Amino acid sequence: MEKIKAFRYRKNISVNDFVRELDGLGFQARKLGQAIDVIESMIKDKDCKVFLGVAGALVPGGMKEILVDMITSGWIDVLVITGANLTHDLIEDFGFNHLIGHESMDDYKLNKKGLVRMYNTLMPNKAYEKLEEFFKKNWEEISKQESIKDFLWAIGKLSPGNGILKACYNKKIPIFCPAISDSGIGLMMWSQLAQGKKAELKALEDLKEILDIAWTAKRTGVIYLGGGTPKNYIQQAMQFSKEANYGVQITMDRAEFGGSSGAELKEGISWGKLSRKAKNINLACDITIALPLIYTALKQRI
């Protein structure tokens, strides 16, 4: 057995060299270093389709440009994401900013000032007015799409910015959002429908496509940034096609309560979602800490 190597400061160390040092440490430090190795392996495996699941408030937390570059760099083949992250992505494309706040701010005063709070991050509530304007103006084009994937591509095509939706449309990366109604985008859709307008969306259409992608892939890799619906949607695609060959999960949720969000990847072996020979790492860490380190190290390697 190898000895734990105490971390020592080195002047001008690169991020990639820094995280390689973590491999010699214990606990989650080593897990972080190993997670980067597994993601690097799946990206470099030309026969591997990489599925990325994104949950939590990552766009408000400043992770948007990382996700956009992962898409445009060709690191992922399928994106499954929450409607909330896409709502915030679109809002930033409209020119609004998420702002630095503090968790102890007076929420009543924030409400009076037209600001909404996500822990220590703020956003102007008037952004939703622009969102409603956008859907009203572009209803004819976006409402005729049948699958949620094509619906999101249509929004990406029309978006004035260069965010996640735009990147997926430009690169033709399949983007799935199984819980789209649980978001600002869903509310905007409902608002138009409530006024008597019609839409062709069929929520189950995407299942066939994500299952086809997983079924026809020679190998598959999964990356879960948080859990929730995105993780489960990818997991069930693996269950009903082929077991994943690589897996990395970053979450602060716990396994003891039985929910999918905290379940270790190896639990998926019992369901046929993960190969028993798969390279897989469960990292217990705040995604807004882990992801910038993982991303920067990978940029320096790849």
N, C-alpha and C positions, 0 to 999 in steps of 0.2 A: 504494500500500500504506500502511496505517495504521502509526503508530509504536506500539511497546509502551509502555504507560502505567505508570510506576512506581507501586506501591501506596503510598498515603499515608494515615496515620492521620487519622480524623475522629471527633470526640467524638460519642457517642450514636448512632453509625451502627447502623441496623437490620440484621438478618441478610440480608434481601432486598437492601438497598443494598450490603452487603458482598460478596455473591456476584455482584452486577452488576459490581462493580469487577474481579472476577476475569476477566471477558470481555476486559479490556484487557491481561491478563498473558500469559505464555507457558506452554508445557508443560501439565501436568495441571490447573493452576489454571484455565486457559481452558476445558479440557474439562469441568470441574465446572460452570462457569457455563453452558456450552452444553447440558450434560445436563439441567439444570433447565428450560431453555427448551423442549427437546424433550418432556420429560414434561408440562410445562404445556400444550403444544400438543395432545398426545394426550388429556389429561384434558378439555380444553375442546372438543374435537371430538366433538360429540354423536353422530356416526355411527361413532365408533371404539370397538371393544371392546378394553379394556386387559387384557393378560395379564401377571401378575406371577409371576416365578419366584424362589423363595427357597431358597438353600442356605447352608451354613456354620452356625456356632454363633451365630446372631443373637439368639435368645431369651436364652440365657445371657449374651450380651454387652450386654443391656439395650435391645434394639431392639423388644421386644414391643409396647409401647404405641404406637409409631409405626406398626407394621403394623396394629394394631387400628384406629387412627384412619383410616388409608388405606382400610380396608375400610368402616368406618361412614360415612365422608365421601363414599362413592360414587366414589372415584377409580379403583377397579379393578373389573373385571367377572369375572375368572377368576383363581384362585390355584392355583399348583402349588408344592408345598413339600415339604421332606424330613420323614420320619417323626421324625427326631431333634428338629427344631424343634417339632413338634406334641407330642412327649413332654414336652419342657421347658415348653411352653405349658400343658399339662394339669397338670403338677406344680405350677406356680405357681398355677393355679386352685385347687389343693387347699390352698393356704396356705403352701407351702414357698418359701423364698427362695434365689436364687443369691447367693453371698457373695464379697466381695472377698478375693482371695488374692494369691499371688506365684508367678511361674514357678520360683523357686529353692527353694520349700518342699520339705521331705523327704516324698516320696510314700509311703514306707513308713509314716511316722508318720501321714500323712493317712489311709491305709488303715486303720490301727488305730483311728483316731478316727471312722471311718465317714464320711469325706469323700472325694468324688471331685473330680479337678482337670481343668479345661479351660483350659490355659495359666495365666492369672492369675485365674481364676474358679473358685469351689468350689460344691459342692452336697452336701447330706446324702444319703447312700446310702439311708437309710430311706424316702426319697420313693418308691422303687420298691415298697415294701410297700403304701403307700397306692394306688399305681397298680394293683397286683394285686387289692387289695380292691375297687376300683372296677369292674374288669372282671368279677370274680366276681359282684358284686352285681347288675350291669346286663346280664349276658350275654344273657338272653332277648331283650331289646329290640335290642341292638346286633348280635347274631349273625344276625338274620333278614334283614339288609340284603344285597342282592346286589352293588351297586356300591360301590367304595371311597368314592366321593363321598357316597352315602347313609349309609354306615357312619360317616363322619366327621361328617356332619350329626347323626346320632343321638348320637354322643359329645358334640358341641357342645350339643345340647339338654339332655343330662343333666349337663353340667359345672356345678359349683357357682360357678364364677368368671365373669369377663367377658373371656376371652382371645380368641385368634384363632379357635379352633374355635366358640366361642359366637357371635362376631361374624358368621362365615360362615353359621352356622345362622339367626341372626336376620335377616340381610339376604338370605338365600337366594343367596349368592355360591357358585357351583360351586367346590369345593375338591378338588384332585386330589393324590394322593400315590402315584405309581407304584411307589415302593420302600418301601412301608409295612412290609414284613417286616424291613427293615434299620433297626430302631428298637426302643425300649423298648415301644412300643405293639404292634409285631409280636411281640415276645417274650411279652407278656402274652396275646396271642391264641393263640400256639403253646402256652403253658402250659395254657390251658383246653382246647384241642384234645387235648393229650397226656393229659388226664384223661378222655377219652372224649366230650367235648361236641362238638356239631356247629355248623357255620357255613355260611352260604349265599354267602359272598363269591366273586365271579368277577372276577379281576384285569383282564380285558380289556374289561369292560363300559364303563369310563370312556372308552376310546378313541373310541367312537362319539359320546359326548356332546361331548368337547372338539373333535372334528373338525366336528361339526354347528355348534357355536358359531362356530368360525373360518370355516366355509364360508358361513354365512348372514350374517356381519357385512359391512357395507358397506366398512369399513376396520378394520384391526387395528394395535395398538401393543404392543410387547413391552418389558418391563423385567426385566433379569436382575440379581439381587443374588447374585453368585457364579454358578457354572456347574452342573456335576453333572447329575443326573437331571432336576431341574426345568427347566433350560434346554433340554435335549435333547427333553424331552416336549413343550414348547411349540414348539420348532423343527420337530419332525416334523409337528405339527398345521398349521403354516404351509405346510410343504412339500406336504402332501396336501390343501390347500384353497386359500388365497390368500396371496400374498406380503405380509409385514408392511409397513405404510406408515410406521411410526415404530419406532425402536429405541434403547434405552439399556442399556448393559452396564457393570456395575461389578465388576471382578475384579482380583486380583493374579496370576492365573495367566498363563502365557506361551503364545504361539501356536506357538513353534518345535517343540514336541513333538507337535503334531498332534491333541491332545485338544480336545474340544468346549468345555471350560471356559475355555480360553485363546484360542479362535478369535475373531478380530475379526468383528463383525457382517457386514461386507461380504463375508466368505467365504460367507455364506448366500445371496448373490445367485447363486452358481454352482449352488446346490441348489434354487433357486426358493423359498427361505424368506424372503427380503427383497427388496423392490422396489428396482430400481436407482435409483429416484427418491426412496427413503425418506429422511426426516430421521433420521440415526443418529449416535450418539456412543459411543465406547469410552473408558471412564474407568478408568485404572489407579490404584486407591486402596483402602485399607482401608474396607470398607463401614461399619464402626462410626464412621468419621470422616465419610465422605461423606453417608451417609443422614440423620443429624440436620440437617446443613446444608441438604440438598435439601428435606427435609420442612418445616423451619421457613420457608425461603424460599417454598415453595409455599403454606403456610398464610397467609403475609402477602400473597401475590398473589391467591389464590383464596378 
